[in-house]
Every structure is written in C-alpha cells, then in structure tokens.
C-alpha cells in the first residue's frame, strides 16, 4: 500500500509537470440541467408533482442507498433482516429528499445564476419557497420516524446527515471555502454508518472503514464535475478548487484522492474480510477510473472531465454492489 501510494503521488507530480502549464480546451456550449431531464411535463398536475420530485435530488438516492446497504451487509452478513433493510433504506430516501429540498431552498438565488441549475423548481418559482420548506420538513420528520423505529442511534445519525448537508455544507462550507468538497464528503459517508448502526446499534471499525472510502472518493468524484462546470460555479459565487486554485491543481488533487480511495478500499478488504469479487472490482474499476483521470490531464476539456466523473460513479457503484454480494454470501 505504501509503494502504491508513492507511485500515485509520483504519477500526479509527473502529470502536473507535463500538462500543468498547458491551457485547457475551450468548453463547447453550456449544457443545462443536472437531473437528467429529457422532456419533463410543462404544465398541469404532473408538472407540479415532477417539480416536487426534482426537489428531492433523486439522482443521489441510488448511490447513497447503496452505501447504506453496504453498511448493513457488512454488519449483518446473510442474517440481514428484510424489515431492517426496508426501514433503513426508506428512511434514507426520505432523508436524502429532505436534504435535497433544503439545499434547493437555500441555494435558489445562486441557482438562478448558473446554467446548470437555473431550471430548478425554486429558481424558476415553479414551487413557492414556503411550500418547499414544508415539504422538506415533512420528509425529514418521516425520515427520522423510520430511523427511530430501527434504533435511536440510527435516528441520531440520520438527523446529523440532514443538518450537515442542509446547513453545514450548503450554508457554511460551499460558499466560503475551496475545501467544501473534502469536508462535505462526510455527508456522503454518513449513510455507511447509518447502515451499520441500523444492524448493530453502534459504530464499528468496518463501518468506519467503509465511510472512509466514501469520504476520500468524494473529492476525486466531484472535482471532475467542478472542472466541467468551472465557469458556472464561478458565476454562482462558489469558491471551489478549480475556481480558486486553477484547473491543473484540481486535476492533481483528483489523482491524489483517487489514490487514497484505492488504498482505503484495500484496507476495507482486510478489516471486513471481503473476498475475491470485491478485490477484482476495486482493481478493474479503480483502473478504469485512474485511466480516465490520466486522460483528463492529457485532454483537459469538458468531455474528459465528464468521462472521469462517470467513471467515478461506475467505480463506487460497482464496488458497493461487490461489498453487498461478498458480505451476503460469506
């Protein structure tokens, strides 16, 4: 692991030396929307329902629910109960929806300045702010009720996740520091602890190791999106790494955090006793992610940044599925 970490650090330094002084390619156009919408309803009850659905940030749900599922699988193995899974993932979906809704409310003015987000429901006044706040509060209350049915620690961690993302990340970190992505990774890591606590009622070493993988993966993942939409984030007033420190530094940090993610994934193998499927997954998809990060250094354009972004999603998604399968068949 130490040898690998040294090689990754040398790779990041070499790539910066070779490409850091070269200009990035011009971005072509300003793609709109961040929710994968092709043809949303434009009027009527369906349009209103769809607008509320968008408030919940549904694209985040599948990955964060996988994180929680991996935490539960690590803690329980084949003895995992269906009731625990249903209540934990149901509470998780509601908590993510509440956090996303509060994020939409608090960032509505900044969303109007960014082409990526200027069509969001609150940015376009499709939903009144008061209604959105009530909707978010209802989702949060239902989420905590579901978590508390599991056990009090799960409810406490769920409440922490909602407050951290909605208040600490959105209001304090994101508008004020370039390290918001790094520190904000704690919001994505908390579902791992929620999943573990739902089964055991406490926080275990393997659960913390899984949370560390998610925490370290977050900058390697999100910095690609920040590069692709650098001008957009600058217009929105967010001092993210590419805006404050430049694209070359951001690309270097992607490789650093990717290396740290892969090392932590190896540590999780040892701590959780995972098997061949998990090991093969982190090697193969980690290699794909690393290759995409290297291409980003060479090509330095939006297409390369988005390829690396999607490679990061594929890596974590497949890794979490491998965790669940390996843990459940032991």
Secondary structure as UniProt FT lines:
FT   HELIX           2..19
FT   TURN            20..21
FT   HELIX           45..55
FT   HELIX           58..76
FT   HELIX           77..79
FT   HELIX           82..106
FT   HELIX           108..111
FT   TURN            112..113
FT   TURN            115..119
FT   TURN            121..125
FT   HELIX           129..150
FT   HELIX           152..163
FT   HELIX           164..173
FT   TURN            174..176
FT   TURN            178..179
FT   HELIX           180..200
FT   HELIX           205..228
FT   HELIX           230..236
FT   HELIX           241..245
FT   HELIX           247..272
FT   HELIX           276..299
FT   HELIX           302..329
//
